[in-house]
Amino acid sequence: MNTDILRGTGVALITPLDIEKKVDYDAITKIVSHIISGGVEFIVLMGTTAESVTLKKDEKKNIIKHVKDITQGKIPIIIGIGGNNTQEITEQIKEEDFSGISGILSVSPYYNKPSQKGIYEHYKQIAQVSPVPIILYNVPGRTSSNISPETTLKLANDFKNIVAIKEASGNFSQIMEIVNNKPENFIVLSGDDAITLPLISVGVTGVISVVANAMPNKFSSMVRYALNADFEKAAKEHYKLLDFTNLIFEEGNPAGVKSALKHLGLCENYVRLPLVEVSETLSEKIKAEIVKIINN
């Protein structure tokens, strides 16, 4: 992988559902068109925002095929393959069709609470079988364990196909330690929309965004301004989106961004249990914020 494709804005694509909670492929087409026209750099499928843990194996395959068919190579596609059963993940990788896929986003093992050695060995197994580059995904708020900077840097130095990390720890000291000591071509991506701008100021070079499902043009413009060191313009775009960003996460992801996409006419707001739709009160706040952003 030319890691330059990860410089900028990636979108953690949602999985739109119809009233029967079945995958809405027409809505996927609309949303993908919306985000590509919004100027984002790459798409991430089967991440947390996609509700991947409630999707069946055949649904995942069909969604990936559908996105590949409609994008026709116009934009890089990363797919999420991760979990807390190392053997199962490596077997899945061996069986996966990676044609048209630029890389894997692999979340750190959750629930098991592995040691740093366990996390390292987990990713070592993945690196040894993956035919495509790997993006580590550190999200302690969901996994209940943190990939330490030392483990991240050891993995980055030991395996050429581990090319990046999506850092959603929110820990600036940890992220700066990685940026400061990483191999030259190793990419550090923000996993938090609200702090992407300040993270870019200290050397992060991209983001995998939830907000950009709904506001791809404005969010990707903010990221490009920041990457070009035009922090005055970047800050203006950042603050236009900040209230919206906070609202869509207020009652959980992806329920919030699905509410926004419904108000934008791109899909319905249905989610699969154990997730539920956002409250009507929050939905109205999101709608009002969308109007404010569009008219600003």
ABEGO torsion letter per residue (X at the ends): XBAAAABEBBBBBBBBBBAAGBBBAAAAAAAAAAAAAAGBABBBBGBAAAGAAABBAAAAAAAAAAAAAAAGGABBBBBBBBEABAAAAAAAAAABBABGBAEBBBBBBBGAGBBAAAAAAAAAAAAAABABBBBBBBBAAAAGBBBBAAAAAAAAAABAABABBBBAAGBAAAAAAAAAABBAABBBBBABAAAAAAAAAAGBABBBBAAAAABAAAAAAAAAAAAAGBAAAAAAAAAAAAAAAAAAAAAEOAAAAAAAAAAAGABBABBBOABBBBBAAAAAAAAAAAAAAAAX
